[in-house]
């Protein structure tokens, strides 16, 4: 049974990977940050988005490091460097980290952080109402002496 679920999950991920292209990821990142990933500039403004690009491409496409690098005019060694060093700094940069998580979730078909937050706030309000209703029932039962 476990193997069946694993095969289905693997097949689903393969299907998703075949639909996501390097170009679509590149366009998404470039439009959000208003940059060009294939620029030769080494500023943090570009290195973080490039590392996000490398990581997302590696995770969500079947392309090799060489192909990922070539898609923005870099070689595989640059991609490796971005994956090994800069991507580890992203969690400490809230602006880039939020974008990375949102894009990753979007490509996985999951809700974004904002959507999840909205859903959880609504769920929390609903639970508060239920708790208030239960408190009223308990207090009424305590007053009536029917609480067990």
N, C-alpha and C positions, 0 to 999 in steps of 0.2 A: 504494500500500500504506500509506504514511504517513497519507494522508487518511482511510483506512478506520479506522485505529487512533485517530486524532484524533476522528472522528465517534462511535466506540464510547465513548471516554472521555468525550466531551461528553455523550452520551446517558445514560451511567451517572451522571455528576455531576448531571444534571438530575433523574433519577429519585430520587437520594439527597436532593437539595434539596427535592423535593416532599414527601418523607416526614418531614423534620425541621421542626418547627414552632417558632415564637417561644415559645410557651407551654412546650413541652418543655425548651427550652434554659433558659428563665427558672426553671422548677422545679428543674432540675438544679443551677443555680448557687445559688439560694436555699437549697436543702436542704443543700448542701455547706457554705456559709458561715454558715448559720443567720441569714439577713438577709431583708429585703424590698427588692427592687431599686427599687420605685416610691416609696420613702421620699424625703423632701426633704433628708435629711442629706447633708452634703458631706465627711464624714470619709473618710480613706483606706480605712477598713474597708469603705466602700460604693463609693467611686469606682473602686477597682481591679476589684472584681467587675462593676461596671457596664460598664467599658471592655472587660472580657473578654466580657461579654454582647454588646456592640455588635460587637466583632470577630468573634466566633463566628457571630452572626446574619448579618453581612454576608457572611461566607465560605460559610456552609452553607445559607442560605435565599435565595429570590429576592426578598425584601421590600426596599422602598425604605428610605432613611434615615428618612423621615417615619414610615413604618409601624413601624420598629424602635423609634423614640423614643416614639411614641404607645402602644406596648405596655407601657411602664413609666411613662407620664405625663410624658415629656420631648418636646422638639421636635427637629427635624433638626439644628439648630445645636449642641445639646448632644451629639448623637451624633457629629457631625463633630469637636467639641472632644475628646471621649473617644477617638476613633480617632486623632487627630493628636497629642495630647499624652500623656495618661495611659498609653495602651497601649505607648508607647515606654519607659516606666519598668518595665513588668512583667518584662522579662528580668533586671532587677537585684533583683527581689524573689523569692527562691527558692520561697517558699510559693505565691504566686500564679502564678508561671511554671510550676511543676510541674502545678498544676491546669489551667491553660490548655492546656498541651501534651497532657495526658491527655484532656481533654474534646475537643480538636480531633482527636486520633487516634481516639478512640471514635466520634465522628461520621463520620469517614472510613472506619470499619470496620477500623481497624488496631489492633494490640495496644497496650496502655498502656505507659508507661515501666516500670512494675513488672513487667509481663508480659515485656517485651523483656529487661529485666535478668535475670529468672529464666531465660529461654531462653538468653541469652548465657553465663550462669554454667554452665548444664548443658552447653552446647556446648564451653565452655572445658575443663571437666573431661574430657569425652570426648576432646578433642584432646590433653590432657596424657597420657591413657592410651595413645593411639596413638603419641605421641612416645616415651614410655617403652618401648613394645614395639619400636619401630624401633631405638632405641638398643641394646637387648638383642641384636637381630638383627645389627647392625653390629659390636658388640663380639665376639659369637660368631664371626662371619665373620673378623674381624681375628685372633682367637686361632687359628682353624683355618687361616688363611692363604688363605681362599677369597674374601676381599673384593677386588673389582675396582675 
